[in-house]
Amino acid sequence: MSGGVVVRKCGTLDEFHACVALEREIWGEQDLEVEPAATFVVATQTGGQVLGAFDGTRLIGYTLAVVGLRNGGHYLHSHMTGVDRDYRDRGVGRMLKLLQRDEALSRGIRLIEWTFDPLEMRNAHFNLNRLGAIARRYLPNLYGLTTSPLHRGLATDRLLAEWHLDSRRVLAALKGELKTPEPAETIGIPASIEQPNSKDWPQVEKLQSKIREQFTDGFRKGYAAVGVSKTAEGSEYQLAPWSEF
């Protein structure tokens, strides 16, 4: 559990620089594409969010969101969330997301979106099963090839998570009562995919291409990714029609 960790807004330059320092620890010093402190400043000055998780005075997690506008409506795009590796699997990420939700709703914002790697099944489980987000858009190579070791040299394909903050689905998920509808289609992800060896790159790229086609086809049919479940081979995404808003 998160113990004595406190989550709150960040608002000083020192706190923004602490976010950048933690960002470098998480994504790697060799990653030249980290967000600078100025991005955190701009987010707070233009209606976005910079939220931090603190153990005493030590920043051990943060989330950065910017304002989005689509079809005449405002939403938040959660650009980046990171947790110190020593504090993972202790509920810190969930605490940050819950504060993010509460703060957005307090301002009348009902939607938060973010992108995630469809091959990272722990993130998929957290986003779809634990938070109640859905995904209806697949974005091929969204950020291009990057220097981040976390991207593993692959095309940065992403699913776009939609978190409809006051929907029945999200309320059920936050209570631990979410029931996934019967899937119309499933997309399998083998267990070995999240920690491939260098010799696996051709196979990983082949799988990435395959699921890109599967998601694109499923979303074209009007389905949404609504859950993740375990299988004998690894995990699978569950796709189903979706109409609750």
C-alpha positions in Angstrom: 0.0 0.0 0.0 1.0 3.7 -0.4 1.6 4.2 3.4 2.5 7.8 4.2 2.5 9.0 0.6 0.6 12.2 0.0 -0.6 13.4 -3.4 -1.2 17.1 -4.2 -0.7 19.8 -6.8 2.8 20.9 -7.7 3.3 24.7 -8.1 6.9 25.8 -7.6 9.9 25.7 -9.8 11.7 23.5 -7.4 8.9 20.9 -7.6 8.8 21.2 -11.4 12.6 20.5 -11.5 12.1 17.6 -9.2 9.6 16.2 -11.8 12.2 16.5 -14.5 14.8 14.8 -12.4 12.4 11.9 -11.7 11.5 11.8 -15.4 15.2 11.3 -16.2 15.5 8.5 -13.6 12.5 6.7 -15.1 13.1 7.1 -18.8 16.9 7.1 -18.7 19.6 9.7 -18.7 20.4 8.9 -22.3 16.9 9.9 -23.4 17.3 13.3 -25.0 13.5 13.9 -25.4 12.5 14.5 -21.8 10.1 17.3 -21.0 11.8 20.4 -19.6 10.6 22.3 -16.5 9.2 24.9 -18.8 6.6 22.5 -20.0 5.4 21.9 -16.4 5.2 25.7 -15.9 3.1 26.2 -19.0 0.7 23.3 -18.1 -0.1 24.9 -14.7 -0.5 28.4 -16.2 -2.9 27.3 -19.0 -5.4 25.1 -17.2 -3.5 21.8 -17.2 -2.3 19.8 -14.2 1.0 19.0 -12.5 0.3 16.6 -9.6 2.9 15.0 -7.4 3.2 12.1 -5.0 5.4 12.8 -2.0 7.0 10.7 0.7 7.8 13.4 3.2 9.5 16.0 1.1 10.7 13.5 -1.6 8.9 13.5 -4.9 8.3 9.9 -5.8 5.7 10.2 -8.6 4.0 12.8 -10.8 1.6 13.3 -13.6 1.5 16.0 -16.2 -1.6 16.9 -18.2 -2.4 19.7 -20.7 -5.7 21.1 -21.9 -7.3 19.7 -25.1 -10.1 20.9 -27.3 -12.2 18.6 -29.5 -15.6 19.2 -31.1 -16.1 22.3 -29.1 -15.5 20.5 -25.8 -12.6 20.7 -23.3 -10.8 17.7 -21.9 -7.4 17.0 -20.3 -4.7 15.1 -22.1 -2.6 13.3 -19.5 0.8 13.4 -21.3 3.0 11.7 -18.7 2.8 9.8 -15.5 5.8 8.3 -13.7 6.5 6.6 -10.4 9.9 6.0 -8.8 10.8 2.3 -9.3 11.1 1.8 -5.5 7.5 2.8 -5.0 5.8 0.8 -7.8 3.0 -1.6 -7.1 2.1 0.3 -3.9 -0.9 2.2 -5.3 0.9 5.5 -6.0 -0.2 5.6 -9.7 -3.8 5.0 -8.7 -3.6 7.8 -6.1 -2.3 10.2 -8.7 -5.1 9.2 -11.2 -7.8 9.6 -8.5 -6.5 13.1 -7.6 -6.3 13.8 -11.3 -10.0 12.8 -11.7 -11.2 14.7 -8.7 -9.4 17.9 -9.7 -10.7 17.7 -13.2 -14.3 17.1 -12.1 -14.0 20.1 -9.7 -13.6 22.3 -12.8 -16.3 20.7 -14.8 -14.0 18.6 -16.9 -15.5 15.1 -17.6 -12.9 13.5 -19.9 -9.2 12.7 -19.5 -7.3 11.0 -22.3 -3.8 9.5 -22.6 -1.9 7.2 -24.8 -0.3 3.9 -23.9 1.7 1.2 -25.6 -0.6 -1.7 -26.5 2.2 -4.2 -25.9 2.5 -3.1 -22.2 -0.2 -5.3 -20.7 0.3 -4.1 -17.1 -0.6 -0.6 -18.2 -3.5 -2.0 -20.3 -4.9 -3.8 -17.2 -4.6 -0.7 -15.1 -6.1 1.6 -17.6 -9.1 -0.6 -18.8 -9.8 -2.9 -15.8 -8.8 -0.8 -12.8 -9.7 2.7 -14.0 -12.5 1.9 -16.4 -11.1 3.7 -19.4 -11.9 2.5 -22.9 -9.9 2.8 -26.2 -11.4 3.4 -29.6 -8.4 4.8 -31.5 -5.1 3.2 -32.6 -2.3 5.7 -33.4 0.5 4.2 -35.4 4.1 5.4 -34.6 2.6 8.5 -32.8 5.8 9.9 -31.5 8.1 8.5 -34.2 11.3 6.6 -33.3 12.7 7.9 -30.0 15.9 7.6 -28.0 14.0 6.3 -24.9 15.2 2.8 -23.8 11.6 2.1 -22.7 10.4 2.3 -26.3 12.9 -0.4 -27.3 13.6 0.9 -30.7 10.0 0.1 -31.9 7.6 2.3 -33.7 5.7 4.1 -31.0 2.2 2.7 -31.7 -0.3 3.8 -29.1 -3.8 3.2 -28.0 -5.7 6.3 -26.9 -7.4 5.8 -23.5 -10.6 7.7 -22.9 -11.5 8.1 -19.2 -15.1 9.3 -19.0 -14.8 10.5 -15.4 -18.4 10.3 -14.2 -19.7 7.5 -16.4 -21.3 4.4 -14.9 -18.4 2.3 -16.1 -15.8 4.4 -14.4 -17.8 4.6 -11.1 -18.1 0.8 -11.2 -14.4 0.3 -11.8 -13.4 2.6 -9.0 -15.6 0.6 -6.6 -14.1 -2.7 -7.9 -17.4 -3.7 -9.4 -16.7 -3.4 -13.2 -18.2 -6.1 -15.3 -16.7 -6.5 -18.8 -19.3 -7.1 -21.5 -19.1 -10.3 -23.6 -16.4 -9.5 -26.2 -17.2 -9.4 -29.9 -13.5 -9.9 -30.7 -10.3 -10.6 -28.8 -6.7 -9.6 -29.6 -4.0 -11.9 -28.1 -0.7 -10.7 -26.7 1.8 -13.5 -25.8 3.3 -13.4 -22.2 6.9 -13.1 -23.6 6.3 -9.8 -25.4 6.9 -7.4 -22.5 10.5 -8.4 -21.9 11.9 -9.5 -25.3 15.5 -10.3 -25.8 17.4 -8.5 -28.6 17.0 -11.6 -30.8 13.3 -11.2 -30.6 13.0 -7.8 -32.4 11.9 -9.2 -35.7 9.2 -11.2 -34.0 8.1 -8.2 -31.8 7.8 -6.0 -34.9 5.8 -8.7 -36.7 3.4 -8.9 -33.7 3.2 -5.1 -33.6 2.2 -5.0 -37.2 -0.4 -7.8 -36.7 -2.2 -6.2 -33.7 -2.1 -2.8 -35.5 -4.2 -4.4 -38.2 -6.5 -6.1 -35.7 -7.2 -3.0 -33.6 -7.7 -0.9 -36.7 -10.2 -3.4 -38.1 -12.0 -3.7 -34.8 -12.3 0.0 -34.2 -13.5 0.4 -37.8 -16.4 -1.9 -36.9 -17.4 0.4 -34.0 -15.9 -1.7 -31.2 -13.9 -0.4 -28.2 -11.2 -2.1 -26.2 -13.1 -2.5 -22.8 -10.9 -4.9 -20.9 -7.9 -7.2 -20.6 -7.9 -10.8 -19.4 -5.3 -13.5 -18.8 -5.0 -16.5 -21.2 -2.9 -19.6 -21.3 -0.6 -17.9 -23.7 -0.4 -14.5 -22.0 -3.2 -11.9 -22.2 -5.9 -10.7 -24.5 -7.7 -7.5 -25.2 -11.5 -7.7 -25.2 -13.3 -5.6 -27.9 -17.0 -4.9 -27.7 -19.6 -2.4 -28.9 -19.7 0.7 -26.7 -22.3 3.4 -26.4 -22.3 4.7 -22.8 -21.5 8.3 -22.5 
